[in-house]
Amino acid sequence: MKRQNENPDELGLTYFFPTGQTDHVWSDEAARATPPLSKSVFLDMARAAEQTGFDALFIADSWSGHQREAERAGHQSPKYHAPLLAMGLFAATEHIGVITTMHTTHHKPAHIARMGATLDAFSGGRWGWNVVTGFGDPEAKLFGAENLVEHDERYAMAGEFVEIVRRLWSEDDPIDVHGNFYRVEGRIKAPRPVQQPHPLLVSAGGSPAGMKFAAQHCDQIVVAGNTIEKVQETSRRVDAAVHEAGRTAPLGTTPFTIVIVRDGEGEAEETYERLVRSLNEEATMELAADILGGIDSVRALFADQGHSAAARAWGSGQGILKLFGTSEQVAQQLIDLKTQTSTNNVLLNFPLWNPTELQSFAPVMDHLRDAGMWRPPSERDYSW
Ligand SMILES: Cc1cc2nc3c(=O)[nH]c(=O)nc-3n(C[C@H](O)[C@H](O)[C@H](O)COP(=O)(O)O)c2cc1C
């Protein structure tokens, strides 16, 4: 059986894999400076992440491509379909985990059960599922629906969906489910997942319904928040949802962060300020229209601002924790985060990503190791 981390003092490090020339900080300079996405670049990045010592890669995904300027300039584009990309990355790596985003709303449980079982069996138990319910009517219309299902109902559907998928993965006898949303009879063909009792389940729901879903069904929850205090506040909401759900197992909190590590004092902050100066306003408005138009919990982060100010704030990563500085400074920020919140894993996004930029994180890992918070994945046999 594949082992999981049982040391609560150890910090998991997940690399937010490129799903576009930029994923955050929608800066034209960053889009131009990053290597154009291709098979060899994807494989180089996955290998660099593994060699540097990251535990896992997280691949975001969404369906609708209505943002023409964003697409032209490379902001959150091109987005390769996560589960397909993951198969290529598994073939080129040995031990790094790969978490793929897949939607409950637009699929049926048996699709995801088979994709997940194949990904986990093929990789020897290195696969995780970021469960999302989707956002925006354009995405729903792409699948023939009139509108996207109402927010909280999407999570009720997702709960039933995930439980069916888990049964399809684990039960040998045919199942017979006549649920409120899904009807499933039978069993899936082998392979079944390697990870027991099930592959890693992640969610990034920030709303009350999203947190309840995570508390009931997931192993990790990704949270936003641009200060340690905000992460603490969110952790308290997560703890309350866990308590409410009557759950005894911990729900690992994973703050989403932007990272720039530089040798000289102040250099990382200067780099970020420069990137923000080339923020692509039009692409930012397009992307934010989808996110701020549809996600209440993100909109709430900038509730006191008008739409265009909120779009600029979101597009420049102001809702997210920034890990900027020298390797010592970034390591200290991570140590503070670990000791002052219930964080057990961090999701790290590098706006100026390339293999060398990832390697700039290695000295941070050395500091974390000295602090007793991290061990290289090559010395252990788990990804999470
Ligand atoms: C770091 C992070 C990554 C996310 N990745 C995706 C994604 O790839 N696809 C997607 O449809 N939603 C994604 N989301 C959105 C969440 O699934 C969720 O809809 C959002 O955080 C709002 O929570 P709520 O739905 O509970 O209101 C992501 C959110 C965060 C914070």
The ligand as an SDF file (V2000), in Angstrom:
LIG
                    3D

 31 33  0  0  0  0  0  0  0  0999 V2000
   -5.6760   27.8310   -6.1280 C   0  0  0  0  0  0  0  0  0  0  0  0
   -7.0190   27.6110   -6.7310 C   0  0  0  0  0  0  0  0  0  0  0  0
   -7.1100   26.8510   -7.8810 C   0  0  0  0  0  0  0  0  0  0  0  0
   -8.3370   26.6500   -8.4860 C   0  0  0  0  0  0  0  0  0  0  0  0
   -8.3860   25.9250   -9.6310 N   0  0  0  0  0  0  0  0  0  0  0  0
   -9.5600   25.8040  -10.2790 C   0  0  0  0  0  0  0  0  0  0  0  0
   -9.6020   25.1580  -11.5310 C   0  0  0  0  0  0  0  0  0  0  0  0
   -8.5870   24.6970  -12.0410 O   0  0  0  0  0  0  0  0  0  0  0  0
  -10.7830   25.0630  -12.1720 N   0  0  0  0  0  0  0  0  0  0  0  0
  -11.9310   25.5600  -11.6470 C   0  0  0  0  0  0  0  0  0  0  0  0
  -12.9830   25.4120  -12.2860 O   0  0  0  0  0  0  0  0  0  0  0  0
  -11.9360   26.1970  -10.4410 N   0  0  0  0  0  0  0  0  0  0  0  0
  -10.7730   26.3380   -9.7670 C   0  0  0  0  0  0  0  0  0  0  0  0
  -10.7410   27.0270   -8.5780 N   0  0  0  0  0  0  0  0  0  0  0  0
  -11.9830   27.5740   -8.0330 C   0  0  0  0  0  0  0  0  0  0  0  0
  -12.5210   26.7340   -6.8900 C   0  0  0  0  0  0  0  0  0  0  0  0
  -12.8580   25.4360   -7.3460 O   0  0  0  0  0  0  0  0  0  0  0  0
  -13.7500   27.3990   -6.2720 C   0  0  0  0  0  0  0  0  0  0  0  0
  -14.7960   27.4690   -7.2150 O   0  0  0  0  0  0  0  0  0  0  0  0
  -13.4350   28.7950   -5.7730 C   0  0  0  0  0  0  0  0  0  0  0  0
  -12.3160   28.7770   -4.9220 O   0  0  0  0  0  0  0  0  0  0  0  0
  -14.6250   29.4310   -5.0570 C   0  0  0  0  0  0  0  0  0  0  0  0
  -15.1390   28.6220   -4.0560 O   0  0  0  0  0  0  0  0  0  0  0  0
  -16.6730   28.3150   -4.0090 P   0  0  0  0  0  0  0  0  0  0  0  0
  -17.0050   27.5780   -5.2850 O   0  0  0  0  0  0  0  0  0  0  0  0
  -16.8710   27.4540   -2.7960 O   0  0  0  0  0  0  0  0  0  0  0  0
  -17.4070   29.6050   -3.9350 O   0  0  0  0  0  0  0  0  0  0  0  0
   -9.5110   27.2250   -7.9330 C   0  0  0  0  0  0  0  0  0  0  0  0
   -9.4180   27.9960   -6.7630 C   0  0  0  0  0  0  0  0  0  0  0  0
   -8.1920   28.1990   -6.1540 C   0  0  0  0  0  0  0  0  0  0  0  0
   -8.1150   29.0410   -4.9130 C   0  0  0  0  0  0  0  0  0  0  0  0
  1  2  1  0
  2  3  1  0
  2 30  2  0
  3  4  2  0
  4  5  1  0
  4 28  1  0
  5  6  2  0
  6  7  1  0
  6 13  1  0
  7  8  2  0
  7  9  1  0
  9 10  1  0
 10 11  2  0
 10 12  1  0
 12 13  2  0
 13 14  1  0
 14 15  1  0
 14 28  1  0
 15 16  1  0
 16 17  1  0
 16 18  1  0
 18 19  1  0
 18 20  1  0
 20 21  1  0
 20 22  1  0
 22 23  1  0
 23 24  1  0
 24 25  2  0
 24 26  1  0
 24 27  1  0
 28 29  2  0
 29 30  1  0
 30 31  1  0
M  END
$$$$
